[in-house]
Amino acid sequence: MYMAKRLTADFYQKHATELAPMLLGKLLCRAAADGVKRHRITETECYFGESDTACHAHKGRTERTKILYETGGRAYVYLCYGIHNLLNVVTGGKDFPEAVLIRGIAGAPGPGRLTKLLQIDRSLNGEDLMTSDRLWLEDDGFAAAFSATKRVGIDYATEEYRNKLWRYIMKEEV
């Protein structure tokens, strides 16, 4: 019997800086023709507000970034380098842009690999993770130990934001 519970609105209302490590160990769920695929989240990275020069919303609200300004609990899926769809979880309250990039899951290290494995594309951009029957997150009670490091792939950001320890990696079980 499967005992995991879907994450609710109150969970997503936290700031990305708090939620990013909390997402480690949660289950990323994707409905597929052959049933629901569940994979444990193993790596995350947070992006926090217009002042964060690595955040897509750094230059303000645009057609691409408007989802980041929504109330937490939605998917933000964008195309990176014209090749990979990347999945972010929008967090916090309305009108403050923040999100957590899901960088890795069990069985698919890397944000492009996980979206390819789970067939996550831009058709899921804006998806409500609390009510969707296509994409959601669950908590089965697993508590993850983790380490915090610098974010990767953000050479364009200022030194202050390149050096923030906003990347979280689940430690292997011993």
N, C-alpha and C positions, 0 to 999 in steps of 0.2 A: 504494500500500500504506500503510495507516494504522499509525503506529508509536507512538502514545500508550500509556501504561501506567496502569492503575488505581492510585490511591493506596492504600497499604497501612497496616496498623495502626500501624507505627512513625511514620509521618508524622503521624497524628492525635494521638499521645501528647504532643505539644508543647503548652505553654500557649497560650491564645488570643492573648495579647500578642505571642507570637513567630509564631504561625501565621497571624494575620490578613494581614500583608503577604505571606507566602509563598503564600497562596491566589490572589493576583493573577496573572493569566495562565494559571492552571489551567483546565481545561475542565469545565464543568458539563454532565453528560450525562443525558438523559432519554429513556427508551424510549417510542416512540409507535407507533401503528398503522402508520404509513408509514416506520418506521425510527428510528434513534437520532438525536436532535437534540443537537448539541454547540455550546456557546457559551462563549467565553472570559470568565472572571470579570474585571471591570474595577473593582469597588469592594467593599470589605469594611469591617466595623466590629466591634470586639471588645467582649465583655462578660465580666468577670472576677471571679467570686466574690461571696459574700454581702456583702462590704464595698463593692462597686461599687453605688452607689445607683441606677444606671441598669439594672442587671441584674435580670431577672425573679426570680432567686433571692435577691434582697436580703433578703427577709423569710423566707427558709428554704424547705425542701422542702415542696411542695404537690403535689396531683395534676397540676396543669399543669406544674410545673417539675421533676418527678422525673427526666425524661430528661436534664436538665442535669447531674445527679449521676452519670450513667453514664460508662463509659470512652469516650474520644474515638472518633469514627468513625460517629456516628449523626446522623440528621437531626432537628432540632427545628423543627417547623412549627407556627406559632400564628396565630390570627386577630387582626389589628390593627384597631382602631376598628370592629370588626364588619363590615369590608368586605374587607380584603386578607389573604391568607395570606402569611406571611413565612417564608423559609427560613434556618435557621441550621445551622452545622456544629458539633456538640458536640466539644470538644477535651479534651486532658489526661487525667489519671487519674481513677479512680472516686472518688466522694464529694467532689470539689471542683467546684462548678458554674461552668462556663465554656463559651462558645460564640462563634462568629464568624457575624455576620449577613452574608449575601450581599446586598449593596445594589445591585449592578448587573452586567449581563453585556453583551457586545457585542450590539447589536440591541434591548436592553431596559434602558435606564437606569432605575433605581428598583426597590426590592425588590418592590413590588406588581405592577409591569409584568412582571418576569421570571417570577414564579410564575404569572401569568395566561398568558403566552406558552407556558410549558412545562407548563401544567396541573398545577402542584404544589399540593396541598391537604393538609388535615390527615390524610388517609388515609395519608400518607407520614411522619407524625410517628413517630419511633423507628426509621425505616428504617435498616438496617445498610448504610452506604455502601461497605463493603468487599466485600459479597456480593450486594447487591441487583441484580436484573435490571430494575429500574424507575428507579432514581436512583443516580448515582455520580459521582465526580470522577476526572479523568485528568490526567496530566502528559505533555505532548509536547515538553518541553525548553525551552519559551518562557520567557525571563527578562524580567520586567516592571520597568521603572523606575516609581517611584511617589512621591507626596507624602503626608504625614501631616497631618491636620487634626483639629479637634474633631468629635465625634459630633453628629448632628443629631436633633431630635425628642425630646430628653430634658430638657426644661425642669423636670421634677419632680425631677431628680437634684440632689445637693448641688453647690455651686460647684466643689469639688475634682474631682468626676467629670465635670461638664460641660466642664471645661477640659482634660481628658486628650486627648492627640493620638492617639486610637485609631480614627480613620477613615482608611482608606487608599484612594487613588485612583490607578489606573494612568495614567501619563502617555501622551499621544499619541506615536506614533512620528514621528520627524523624517526 
